[in-house]
Amino acid sequence: MQNEPQLTTIIIDDSPQARRLLRLMLAELMPDIQIVAEASNGREGFELAK
């Protein structure tokens, strides 16, 4: 049986509370997702994605 590739993501939001809520929602709705980083703005997120 072949495993499906794991989905990875970066959470980007300027609100720490929104990032926390999104982490919790993703953990509940998509337990196989891997959050590899978090950023507080688009520029920071872009640099992390590189």
mmJSON file of the N, C-alpha and C atoms, coordinates in Angstrom:
{"data_MODEL":{"atom_site":{
"group_PDB":["ATOM","ATOM","ATOM","ATOM","ATOM","ATOM","ATOM","ATOM","ATOM","ATOM","ATOM","ATOM","ATOM","ATOM","ATOM","ATOM","ATOM","ATOM","ATOM","ATOM","ATOM","ATOM","ATOM","ATOM","ATOM","ATOM","ATOM","ATOM","ATOM","ATOM","ATOM","ATOM","ATOM","ATOM","ATOM","ATOM","ATOM","ATOM","ATOM","ATOM","ATOM","ATOM","ATOM","ATOM","ATOM","ATOM","ATOM","ATOM","ATOM","ATOM","ATOM","ATOM","ATOM","ATOM","ATOM","ATOM","ATOM","ATOM","ATOM","ATOM","ATOM","ATOM","ATOM","ATOM","ATOM","ATOM","ATOM","ATOM","ATOM","ATOM","ATOM","ATOM","ATOM","ATOM","ATOM","ATOM","ATOM","ATOM","ATOM","ATOM","ATOM","ATOM","ATOM","ATOM","ATOM","ATOM","ATOM","ATOM","ATOM","ATOM","ATOM","ATOM","ATOM","ATOM","ATOM","ATOM","ATOM","ATOM","ATOM","ATOM","ATOM","ATOM","ATOM","ATOM","ATOM","ATOM","ATOM","ATOM","ATOM","ATOM","ATOM","ATOM","ATOM","ATOM","ATOM","ATOM","ATOM","ATOM","ATOM","ATOM","ATOM","ATOM","ATOM","ATOM","ATOM","ATOM","ATOM","ATOM","ATOM","ATOM","ATOM","ATOM","ATOM","ATOM","ATOM","ATOM","ATOM","ATOM","ATOM","ATOM","ATOM","ATOM","ATOM","ATOM","ATOM","ATOM","ATOM","ATOM","ATOM","ATOM"],
"id":[1,2,3,4,5,6,7,8,9,10,11,12,13,14,15,16,17,18,19,20,21,22,23,24,25,26,27,28,29,30,31,32,33,34,35,36,37,38,39,40,41,42,43,44,45,46,47,48,49,50,51,52,53,54,55,56,57,58,59,60,61,62,63,64,65,66,67,68,69,70,71,72,73,74,75,76,77,78,79,80,81,82,83,84,85,86,87,88,89,90,91,92,93,94,95,96,97,98,99,100,101,102,103,104,105,106,107,108,109,110,111,112,113,114,115,116,117,118,119,120,121,122,123,124,125,126,127,128,129,130,131,132,133,134,135,136,137,138,139,140,141,142,143,144,145,146,147,148,149,150],
"type_symbol":["N","C","C","N","C","C","N","C","C","N","C","C","N","C","C","N","C","C","N","C","C","N","C","C","N","C","C","N","C","C","N","C","C","N","C","C","N","C","C","N","C","C","N","C","C","N","C","C","N","C","C","N","C","C","N","C","C","N","C","C","N","C","C","N","C","C","N","C","C","N","C","C","N","C","C","N","C","C","N","C","C","N","C","C","N","C","C","N","C","C","N","C","C","N","C","C","N","C","C","N","C","C","N","C","C","N","C","C","N","C","C","N","C","C","N","C","C","N","C","C","N","C","C","N","C","C","N","C","C","N","C","C","N","C","C","N","C","C","N","C","C","N","C","C","N","C","C","N","C","C"],
"label_atom_id":["N","CA","C","N","CA","C","N","CA","C","N","CA","C","N","CA","C","N","CA","C","N","CA","C","N","CA","C","N","CA","C","N","CA","C","N","CA","C","N","CA","C","N","CA","C","N","CA","C","N","CA","C","N","CA","C","N","CA","C","N","CA","C","N","CA","C","N","CA","C","N","CA","C","N","CA","C","N","CA","C","N","CA","C","N","CA","C","N","CA","C","N","CA","C","N","CA","C","N","CA","C","N","CA","C","N","CA","C","N","CA","C","N","CA","C","N","CA","C","N","CA","C","N","CA","C","N","CA","C","N","CA","C","N","CA","C","N","CA","C","N","CA","C","N","CA","C","N","CA","C","N","CA","C","N","CA","C","N","CA","C","N","CA","C","N","CA","C","N","CA","C","N","CA","C"],
"label_alt_id":[null,null,null,null,null,null,null,null,null,null,null,null,null,null,null,null,null,null,null,null,null,null,null,null,null,null,null,null,null,null,null,null,null,null,null,null,null,null,null,null,null,null,null,null,null,null,null,null,null,null,null,null,null,null,null,null,null,null,null,null,null,null,null,null,null,null,null,null,null,null,null,null,null,null,null,null,null,null,null,null,null,null,null,null,null,null,null,null,null,null,null,null,null,null,null,null,null,null,null,null,null,null,null,null,null,null,null,null,null,null,null,null,null,null,null,null,null,null,null,null,null,null,null,null,null,null,null,null,null,null,null,null,null,null,null,null,null,null,null,null,null,null,null,null,null,null,null,null,null,null],
"label_comp_id":["MET","MET","MET","GLN","GLN","GLN","ASN","ASN","ASN","GLU","GLU","GLU","PRO","PRO","PRO","GLN","GLN","GLN","LEU","LEU","LEU","THR","THR","THR","THR","THR","THR","ILE","ILE","ILE","ILE","ILE","ILE","ILE","ILE","ILE","ASP","ASP","ASP","ASP","ASP","ASP","SER","SER","SER","PRO","PRO","PRO","GLN","GLN","GLN","ALA","ALA","ALA","ARG","ARG","ARG","ARG","ARG","ARG","LEU","LEU","LEU","LEU","LEU","LEU","ARG","ARG","ARG","LEU","LEU","LEU","MET","MET","MET","LEU","LEU","LEU","ALA","ALA","ALA","GLU","GLU","GLU","LEU","LEU","LEU","MET","MET","MET","PRO","PRO","PRO","ASP","ASP","ASP","ILE","ILE","ILE","GLN","GLN","GLN","ILE","ILE","ILE","VAL","VAL","VAL","ALA","ALA","ALA","GLU","GLU","GLU","ALA","ALA","ALA","SER","SER","SER","ASN","ASN","ASN","GLY","GLY","GLY","ARG","ARG","ARG","GLU","GLU","GLU","GLY","GLY","GLY","PHE","PHE","PHE","GLU","GLU","GLU","LEU","LEU","LEU","ALA","ALA","ALA","LYS","LYS","LYS"],
"label_asym_id":["A","A","A","A","A","A","A","A","A","A","A","A","A","A","A","A","A","A","A","A","A","A","A","A","A","A","A","A","A","A","A","A","A","A","A","A","A","A","A","A","A","A","A","A","A","A","A","A","A","A","A","A","A","A","A","A","A","A","A","A","A","A","A","A","A","A","A","A","A","A","A","A","A","A","A","A","A","A","A","A","A","A","A","A","A","A","A","A","A","A","A","A","A","A","A","A","A","A","A","A","A","A","A","A","A","A","A","A","A","A","A","A","A","A","A","A","A","A","A","A","A","A","A","A","A","A","A","A","A","A","A","A","A","A","A","A","A","A","A","A","A","A","A","A","A","A","A","A","A","A"],
"label_entity_id":["1","1","1","1","1","1","1","1","1","1","1","1","1","1","1","1","1","1","1","1","1","1","1","1","1","1","1","1","1","1","1","1","1","1","1","1","1","1","1","1","1","1","1","1","1","1","1","1","1","1","1","1","1","1","1","1","1","1","1","1","1","1","1","1","1","1","1","1","1","1","1","1","1","1","1","1","1","1","1","1","1","1","1","1","1","1","1","1","1","1","1","1","1","1","1","1","1","1","1","1","1","1","1","1","1","1","1","1","1","1","1","1","1","1","1","1","1","1","1","1","1","1","1","1","1","1","1","1","1","1","1","1","1","1","1","1","1","1","1","1","1","1","1","1","1","1","1","1","1","1"],
"label_seq_id":[1,1,1,2,2,2,3,3,3,4,4,4,5,5,5,6,6,6,7,7,7,8,8,8,9,9,9,10,10,10,11,11,11,12,12,12,13,13,13,14,14,14,15,15,15,16,16,16,17,17,17,18,18,18,19,19,19,20,20,20,21,21,21,22,22,22,23,23,23,24,24,24,25,25,25,26,26,26,27,27,27,28,28,28,29,29,29,30,30,30,31,31,31,32,32,32,33,33,33,34,34,34,35,35,35,36,36,36,37,37,37,38,38,38,39,39,39,40,40,40,41,41,41,42,42,42,43,43,43,44,44,44,45,45,45,46,46,46,47,47,47,48,48,48,49,49,49,50,50,50],
"pdbx_PDB_ins_code":[null,null,null,null,null,null,null,null,null,null,null,null,null,null,null,null,null,null,null,null,null,null,null,null,null,null,null,null,null,null,null,null,null,null,null,null,null,null,null,null,null,null,null,null,null,null,null,null,null,null,null,null,null,null,null,null,null,null,null,null,null,null,null,null,null,null,null,null,null,null,null,null,null,null,null,null,null,null,null,null,null,null,null,null,null,null,null,null,null,null,null,null,null,null,null,null,null,null,null,null,null,null,null,null,null,null,null,null,null,null,null,null,null,null,null,null,null,null,null,null,null,null,null,null,null,null,null,null,null,null,null,null,null,null,null,null,null,null,null,null,null,null,null,null,null,null,null,null,null,null],
"Cartn_x":[0.836,0.0,0.881,0.619,1.433,0.853,1.72,1.282,1.088,0.052,-0.159,0.864,1.318,2.268,1.607,2.381,1.87,1.82,0.739,0.582,1.359,2.162,2.899,2.422,2.493,2.011,2.778,2.669,3.159,1.941,1.76,0.667,1.185,0.435,0.819,-0.374,-0.209,-1.239,-0.587,-1.038,-0.42,-0.9,-1.918,-2.46,-2.009,-1.299,-0.909,-2.115,-3.216,-4.417,-5.008,-4.991,-5.507,-4.626,-3.319,-2.424,-2.678,-2.875,-3.157,-4.467,-5.507,-6.799,-6.685,-5.953,-5.777,-5.031,-3.996,-3.292,-4.248,-5.098,-6.058,-7.073,-7.583,-8.564,-7.948,-6.733,-6.073,-5.795,-5.394,-5.118,-6.378,-7.521,-8.769,-9.291,-9.249,-9.84,-8.905,-7.611,-6.62,-5.444,-5.626,-4.577,-3.262,-3.285,-2.056,-1.247,-1.768,-1.045,0.171,1.23,2.443,2.661,2.587,2.852,4.349,5.015,6.478,7.004,6.146,6.585,5.376,5.62,4.608,5.265,4.494,5.008,3.933,4.387,3.446,3.14,3.771,3.463,3.904,3.461,3.727,5.211,5.924,7.354,8.097,7.792,8.413,8.023,6.757,6.291,6.997,7.191,7.897,9.329,9.999,11.376,11.43,10.46,10.419,10.168,9.362,9.024,10.213,11.116,12.296,13.153],
"Cartn_y":[-1.185,0.0,1.249,2.136,3.341,4.469,5.164,6.285,7.513,8.276,9.539,10.551,11.45,12.467,13.358,13.748,14.597,16.039,16.704,18.103,18.958,19.867,20.793,22.214,23.046,24.414,25.377,26.642,27.742,28.579,28.862,29.733,31.167,32.048,33.457,34.305,35.052,35.987,36.958,38.193,39.184,39.064,38.271,38.111,36.78,36.817,35.568,34.707,35.373,34.638,33.914,34.549,33.92,32.74,32.879,31.767,30.594,30.88,29.824,29.115,29.882,29.298,28.443,28.938,28.17,26.863,26.908,25.669,24.661,25.14,24.255,23.683,24.52,24.064,23.047,23.316,22.384,21.054,21.098,19.864,19.007,19.653,18.914,18.422,19.285,18.958,18.2,18.411,17.784,17.294,16.23,15.805,15.399,15.108,14.711,15.886,17.103,18.267,18.552,18.998,19.358,20.863,21.582,23.021,23.191,23.663,23.729,25.072,26.104,27.422,28.314,29.418,30.463,31.805,32.726,34.065,35.086,36.283,37.336,38.303,38.091,38.918,38.193,38.695,38.052,37.993,39.048,39.08,37.998,37.902,36.876,35.476,35.305,34.025,33.652,34.63,34.388,33.921,34.583,34.185,32.774,32.437,31.096,30.037,30.392,29.449,29.167,30.131,29.918,28.847],
"Cartn_z":[0.0,0.0,0.0,-0.915,-1.052,-0.198,0.555,1.378,0.516,0.829,0.131,0.626,-0.249,0.216,1.258,2.243,3.305,2.82,3.134,2.78,3.772,3.258,4.122,3.836,4.849,4.696,5.59,5.25,6.086,6.434,7.707,8.143,8.151,7.47,7.409,7.821,8.901,9.363,10.332,10.324,11.214,12.652,12.887,14.238,14.851,15.968,16.637,17.02,17.401,17.766,16.559,15.407,14.191,13.784,13.908,13.587,14.523,15.803,16.782,16.441,16.129,15.779,14.515,13.534,12.304,12.568,13.417,13.803,14.416,15.331,15.996,15.003,14.119,13.128,12.172,11.709,10.81,11.49,12.753,13.494,13.599,13.748,13.877,12.527,11.527,10.228,9.304,9.442,8.567,9.403,10.168,11.103,10.43,9.141,8.448,7.922,8.034,7.52,8.405,7.778,8.504,8.353,9.458,9.442,9.625,8.588,8.61,9.116,9.102,9.572,9.767,10.454,10.62,10.387,9.83,9.568,9.913,10.255,10.625,9.484,8.317,7.151,5.875,4.755,3.475,3.128,3.411,3.108,3.889,5.178,6.02,5.524,5.168,4.639,3.352,2.48,1.221,1.481,2.4,2.73,3.316,4.145,4.712,3.628,2.653,1.587,0.665,0.57,-0.287,0.331],
"occupancy":[1.0,1.0,1.0,1.0,1.0,1.0,1.0,1.0,1.0,1.0,1.0,1.0,1.0,1.0,1.0,1.0,1.0,1.0,1.0,1.0,1.0,1.0,1.0,1.0,1.0,1.0,1.0,1.0,1.0,1.0,1.0,1.0,1.0,1.0,1.0,1.0,1.0,1.0,1.0,1.0,1.0,1.0,1.0,1.0,1.0,1.0,1.0,1.0,1.0,1.0,1.0,1.0,1.0,1.0,1.0,1.0,1.0,1.0,1.0,1.0,1.0,1.0,1.0,1.0,1.0,1.0,1.0,1.0,1.0,1.0,1.0,1.0,1.0,1.0,1.0,1.0,1.0,1.0,1.0,1.0,1.0,1.0,1.0,1.0,1.0,1.0,1.0,1.0,1.0,1.0,1.0,1.0,1.0,1.0,1.0,1.0,1.0,1.0,1.0,1.0,1.0,1.0,1.0,1.0,1.0,1.0,1.0,1.0,1.0,1.0,1.0,1.0,1.0,1.0,1.0,1.0,1.0,1.0,1.0,1.0,1.0,1.0,1.0,1.0,1.0,1.0,1.0,1.0,1.0,1.0,1.0,1.0,1.0,1.0,1.0,1.0,1.0,1.0,1.0,1.0,1.0,1.0,1.0,1.0,1.0,1.0,1.0,1.0,1.0,1.0],
"B_iso_or_equiv":[0.0,0.0,0.0,0.0,0.0,0.0,0.0,0.0,0.0,0.0,0.0,0.0,0.0,0.0,0.0,0.0,0.0,0.0,0.0,0.0,0.0,0.0,0.0,0.0,0.0,0.0,0.0,0.0,0.0,0.0,0.0,0.0,0.0,0.0,0.0,0.0,0.0,0.0,0.0,0.0,0.0,0.0,0.0,0.0,0.0,0.0,0.0,0.0,0.0,0.0,0.0,0.0,0.0,0.0,0.0,0.0,0.0,0.0,0.0,0.0,0.0,0.0,0.0,0.0,0.0,0.0,0.0,0.0,0.0,0.0,0.0,0.0,0.0,0.0,0.0,0.0,0.0,0.0,0.0,0.0,0.0,0.0,0.0,0.0,0.0,0.0,0.0,0.0,0.0,0.0,0.0,0.0,0.0,0.0,0.0,0.0,0.0,0.0,0.0,0.0,0.0,0.0,0.0,0.0,0.0,0.0,0.0,0.0,0.0,0.0,0.0,0.0,0.0,0.0,0.0,0.0,0.0,0.0,0.0,0.0,0.0,0.0,0.0,0.0,0.0,0.0,0.0,0.0,0.0,0.0,0.0,0.0,0.0,0.0,0.0,0.0,0.0,0.0,0.0,0.0,0.0,0.0,0.0,0.0,0.0,0.0,0.0,0.0,0.0,0.0],
"pdbx_formal_charge":[null,null,null,null,null,null,null,null,null,null,null,null,null,null,null,null,null,null,null,null,null,null,null,null,null,null,null,null,null,null,null,null,null,null,null,null,null,null,null,null,null,null,null,null,null,null,null,null,null,null,null,null,null,null,null,null,null,null,null,null,null,null,null,null,null,null,null,null,null,null,null,null,null,null,null,null,null,null,null,null,null,null,null,null,null,null,null,null,null,null,null,null,null,null,null,null,null,null,null,null,null,null,null,null,null,null,null,null,null,null,null,null,null,null,null,null,null,null,null,null,null,null,null,null,null,null,null,null,null,null,null,null,null,null,null,null,null,null,null,null,null,null,null,null,null,null,null,null,null,null],
"auth_seq_id":[1,1,1,2,2,2,3,3,3,4,4,4,5,5,5,6,6,6,7,7,7,8,8,8,9,9,9,10,10,10,11,11,11,12,12,12,13,13,13,14,14,14,15,15,15,16,16,16,17,17,17,18,18,18,19,19,19,20,20,20,21,21,21,22,22,22,23,23,23,24,24,24,25,25,25,26,26,26,27,27,27,28,28,28,29,29,29,30,30,30,31,31,31,32,32,32,33,33,33,34,34,34,35,35,35,36,36,36,37,37,37,38,38,38,39,39,39,40,40,40,41,41,41,42,42,42,43,43,43,44,44,44,45,45,45,46,46,46,47,47,47,48,48,48,49,49,49,50,50,50],
"auth_comp_id":["MET","MET","MET","GLN","GLN","GLN","ASN","ASN","ASN","GLU","GLU","GLU","PRO","PRO","PRO","GLN","GLN","GLN","LEU","LEU","LEU","THR","THR","THR","THR","THR","THR","ILE","ILE","ILE","ILE","ILE","ILE","ILE","ILE","ILE","ASP","ASP","ASP","ASP","ASP","ASP","SER","SER","SER","PRO","PRO","PRO","GLN","GLN","GLN","ALA","ALA","ALA","ARG","ARG","ARG","ARG","ARG","ARG","LEU","LEU","LEU","LEU","LEU","LEU","ARG","ARG","ARG","LEU","LEU","LEU","MET","MET","MET","LEU","LEU","LEU","ALA","ALA","ALA","GLU","GLU","GLU","LEU","LEU","LEU","MET","MET","MET","PRO","PRO","PRO","ASP","ASP","ASP","ILE","ILE","ILE","GLN","GLN","GLN","ILE","ILE","ILE","VAL","VAL","VAL","ALA","ALA","ALA","GLU","GLU","GLU","ALA","ALA","ALA","SER","SER","SER","ASN","ASN","ASN","GLY","GLY","GLY","ARG","ARG","ARG","GLU","GLU","GLU","GLY","GLY","GLY","PHE","PHE","PHE","GLU","GLU","GLU","LEU","LEU","LEU","ALA","ALA","ALA","LYS","LYS","LYS"],
"auth_asym_id":["A","A","A","A","A","A","A","A","A","A","A","A","A","A","A","A","A","A","A","A","A","A","A","A","A","A","A","A","A","A","A","A","A","A","A","A","A","A","A","A","A","A","A","A","A","A","A","A","A","A","A","A","A","A","A","A","A","A","A","A","A","A","A","A","A","A","A","A","A","A","A","A","A","A","A","A","A","A","A","A","A","A","A","A","A","A","A","A","A","A","A","A","A","A","A","A","A","A","A","A","A","A","A","A","A","A","A","A","A","A","A","A","A","A","A","A","A","A","A","A","A","A","A","A","A","A","A","A","A","A","A","A","A","A","A","A","A","A","A","A","A","A","A","A","A","A","A","A","A","A"],
"auth_atom_id":["N","CA","C","N","CA","C","N","CA","C","N","CA","C","N","CA","C","N","CA","C","N","CA","C","N","CA","C","N","CA","C","N","CA","C","N","CA","C","N","CA","C","N","CA","C","N","CA","C","N","CA","C","N","CA","C","N","CA","C","N","CA","C","N","CA","C","N","CA","C","N","CA","C","N","CA","C","N","CA","C","N","CA","C","N","CA","C","N","CA","C","N","CA","C","N","CA","C","N","CA","C","N","CA","C","N","CA","C","N","CA","C","N","CA","C","N","CA","C","N","CA","C","N","CA","C","N","CA","C","N","CA","C","N","CA","C","N","CA","C","N","CA","C","N","CA","C","N","CA","C","N","CA","C","N","CA","C","N","CA","C","N","CA","C","N","CA","C","N","CA","C","N","CA","C"],
"pdbx_PDB_model_num":[1,1,1,1,1,1,1,1,1,1,1,1,1,1,1,1,1,1,1,1,1,1,1,1,1,1,1,1,1,1,1,1,1,1,1,1,1,1,1,1,1,1,1,1,1,1,1,1,1,1,1,1,1,1,1,1,1,1,1,1,1,1,1,1,1,1,1,1,1,1,1,1,1,1,1,1,1,1,1,1,1,1,1,1,1,1,1,1,1,1,1,1,1,1,1,1,1,1,1,1,1,1,1,1,1,1,1,1,1,1,1,1,1,1,1,1,1,1,1,1,1,1,1,1,1,1,1,1,1,1,1,1,1,1,1,1,1,1,1,1,1,1,1,1,1,1,1,1,1,1]
}}}
